[in-house]
Amino acid sequence: MRIAVDEEKCISAGQCAMTAPHVFDQRDEDGVVVVLDASPAGPEQAATRAAAAGCPVAAITLTGG
């Protein structure tokens, strides 16, 4: 699995960071998503999929895995 984010789309809702905190965080200055692990493996993949699905503006794209 590979993760890509569109920072322009991100509205800093924080759903991703709450759903998959080992994979996503938010910048302190504006709350925009930060990817901590661009290729999560194992148990983090389910949380990553849920985080991408829960993004209110579809700013997270997953490919592979």
N, C-alpha and C positions, 0 to 999 in steps of 0.2 A: 504494500500500500504506500502510495506517495500522496502528500498533502500539498495543495497550493491554496493560497488565500489571495483575495482581491481586496487590498487595503482601502481602495477607493470606495468599495461597496460597504465595508464594515461600518456599522453604526454604534459600535462599542456596547452592545447589549450584554455581553459577558456570558451568554449561554454556553459557548464553547468551553470557556475556562472553568465553568462550574461543572460541566458534564464530563470533561476529560482534562483534569488539572495537570496530569503528567505530560500532556501533549500540547496544550494551549495555555497561554497567559495573555495578559493585556499590558500594553505600554502604560507606564505611570502618567505620562504627560497628557495623553488623549484617550486612553482606553482601547485603542485599536488592537486587534488580535496579533499575537506573536506566536509563531510555531516553535515549540521547544524540541519537538522530535518529529522531523519530516518523514520518517519511515517507521512508524510504530509497529511493533510485533506483538504476537500473542494476545494476551487479555486486553491490551490497550486498543486493539483494533475495533472491538465492539463499542467501546466508549467513544472512539473517534468517529465512527459511523453515526452514532447517536448525536454527537455534537454537530456534525455537518448537517444532518437532517433537521436539527433544531435551530439552525441559524436563521433568523427571521428575514434575512436579505440574500440568502444563498451565496455568501461570500467565501465559503469553503468548498473546494473541489477535491474529490478523492479519485485516484486512479489506481488500477491494479489491485492485487491482493484482496 
